[in-house]
């Protein structure tokens, strides 16, 4: 299967274990020098407002992705297990 990052970026991630909508793919993790995608990164929803207050991301291993459809990505994982603190960016906005 061939897929561009821009195509993944527009897809919503749905958890198969409980049907929860996790959000939209924001980034991918790539293993270098092989160039293999190892995970997709979905920002956790902000509790109050959608401002830069997010502190966590869902880092979903590629092996947990069960199906990539035209609009959604189905994952088989417990969201609590893949929630990690957001890393600071090297480039401030």
BABA-598693 format. One record per residue (C-alpha): x, y, z; residue in one letter. Coordinates in steps of 0.25 Angstrom, whole numbers, padded with zeros to 4 digits, always signed. Layout:
<rs>
XYZA/...
</rs>
This chain:
<rs>
+0000+0000+0000X/+0005+0014-0004X/+0000+0026+0004X/+0005+0040+0005X/+0006+0047+0018X/-0003+0058+0013X/-0014+0047+0011X/-0011+0042+0025X/-0012+0056+0031X/-0027+0057+0027X/-0031+0044+0033X/-0038+0043+0047X/-0033+0032+0056X/-0044+0023+0063X/-0041+0013+0074X/-0047-0001+0071X/-0047-0005+0086X/-0057+0005+0091X/-0061+0013+0078X/-0055+0026+0083X/-0051+0037+0073X/-0036+0040+0076X/-0034+0051+0067X/-0027+0054+0054X/-0013+0050+0050X/-0003+0061+0052X/+0010+0055+0050X/+0017+0041+0047X/+0030+0035+0054X/+0040+0030+0043X/+0051+0020+0046X/+0064+0025+0039X/+0071+0021+0030X/+0061+0010+0026X/+0050+0021+0024X/+0040+0012+0031X/+0028+0018+0038X/+0027+0013+0052X/+0016+0021+0058X/+0005+0032+0056X/+0004+0043+0065X/-0010+0049+0069X/-0011+0061+0078X/-0020+0058+0091X/-0032+0067+0091X/-0030+0080+0100X/-0039+0080+0112X/-0044+0094+0112X/-0041+0101+0099X/-0033+0098+0086X/-0021+0107+0089X/-0007+0102+0091X/-0010+0096+0104X/-0009+0082+0100X/+0001+0074+0108X/-0001+0059+0103X/-0001+0052+0089X/-0005+0038+0085X/+0006+0031+0079X/+0000+0019+0072X/+0010+0009+0067X/+0008+0005+0052X/+0006-0010+0056X/-0007-0005+0064X/-0013+0000+0051X/-0024-0009+0046X/-0030-0002+0034X/-0028+0011+0026X/-0040+0015+0019X/-0043+0027+0011X/-0047+0036+0023X/-0043+0028+0035X/-0032+0020+0041X/-0036+0009+0051X/-0027+0005+0062X/-0027-0007+0072X/-0021-0001+0084X/-0025+0005+0098X/-0023+0020+0097X/-0018+0020+0111X/-0006+0011+0107X/-0001+0020+0096X/-0003+0034+0103X/+0010+0041+0104X/+0015+0055+0109X/+0016+0065+0097X/+0031+0067+0094X/+0035+0082+0092X/+0038+0087+0078X/+0052+0092+0074X/+0045+0103+0067X/+0037+0112+0075X/+0025+0119+0068X/
</rs>
